[in-house]
Amino acid sequence: MRLKSSIWVAAYLRRCQSEGVFGAVRRRGAEEAGAVFVKIALLDGNAMLYAPAPQSAYDDSRPVERVFAASPPQPVEERKIEERLIKEISFDPDVWIVEIEDKAGRHFLDLVKN
């Protein structure tokens, strides 16, 4: 059984804090199963966005763990990430947005294996 989004986000933020990285919930989504997007602000005007991996990236038809994919795969201007997040919210109003600030770009997420 997969963790509720609210519990996963709380645990993720605690993990970031234990590593000395600041993080906050920018947008609270659906408590049970809202998709989670993680923005990593690199504090130089650029950012990374980690989006839920597509269903095809999972081995099972119903995933137990959350897996993410960098989208896009390299840092871009924060403005572009913000534009993408606005589109995601208009598509799915139940999404969560978590923002992390780390110059090194550490994310502490499980990523899709290529």
N, C-alpha and C positions, 0 to 999 in steps of 0.2 A: 504494500500500500504506500502510495506517495504522500509525503508531508504536505500539509496545507501550505499555501503560498505565504501566509502570514508567519507561520512558524519557521519556514525555510529562510525568509528574509531576516527575521530576528537572529537566527543562528549565524547567517552569513555576516551580518553586521558585527556580531560579537567576535567572529573569527578575524575580521578586518581590524577591529579595535585591539585584539590581542597581539596583532602584528605591528601595532603603532600607526595604523592607517585610518584616516578619518573617512567615515561613510555615513550617509543619511538616506532616509526614504524621502524621495521628492514627490512621489505620487503613490498613494495607497490604492491598490486595486481590489479585485474580488478576494475575499478572505480565504475561500476554499481552493480555488484553482486558477487564479489570474496568472497570465503569463508574466514573467519577470524579465525586465531589461536592465542591464547593468552598464552604466556609463562610467568610464574611468577618465577623469579630468587629469591631464598631465601637467597642469599648472603653467603651461607655456602657450596657451591659446589653442592647443590641439587636444584631441580626446580619442578614445576608443569606445566602441559600443559592442557589447556582448548580448546577443539575442538568443532566445530559446532555439536549440538545434531543431532542424526539421524532423518530423516523425520518422522519416526513412533512416535517420542516423542511429536509431535505437534497435537493439536486437529483438526486444519483445514488442508486442502490439500495444502494451500499456506499460510505459516506463516507470521504474521505481525511483530512480535518481534523476536529478535535473542535469542536463548537459547543454552547454552553450557553444555558440560559434561566433567568432569575431566577424562583425558586419559593419563596415568593410574590414579586411584583414590587416590594415595598417592604420596608423594614426592619421586623422584628418582634422580640419578646422572644427572647433566646437560648434560653430554655427550650423554646419552640415549635420552633425549628430542631432542637434536640437530640431532641425527641420524633419529629420527621420522620425524622431520621437513624436512630434505633432501628428504625423501621418499615422503612426501606430495607434495613438490615442483615438484618432477619428475612426479608425478601422475597428478597434476593440477598446471600448471604454473601461474594461475591467483590468487593464494592464497595470503592473507595478513598475515604477522607475526608481532604481537605486543609484545614487551617485557616490562614487569613491574619488578621493583626491590623493594622487600618489605620483610624484615626479618619475618614479621608476616604472610606472605602469603595471604594478602588481595587481592581480585580480583575484587570486585564490579560488578560481572556478574550475570545474571539470569541463574540459573542452572536447569537442568532437575529434575523434581520431581519424586521420586521413588514411 
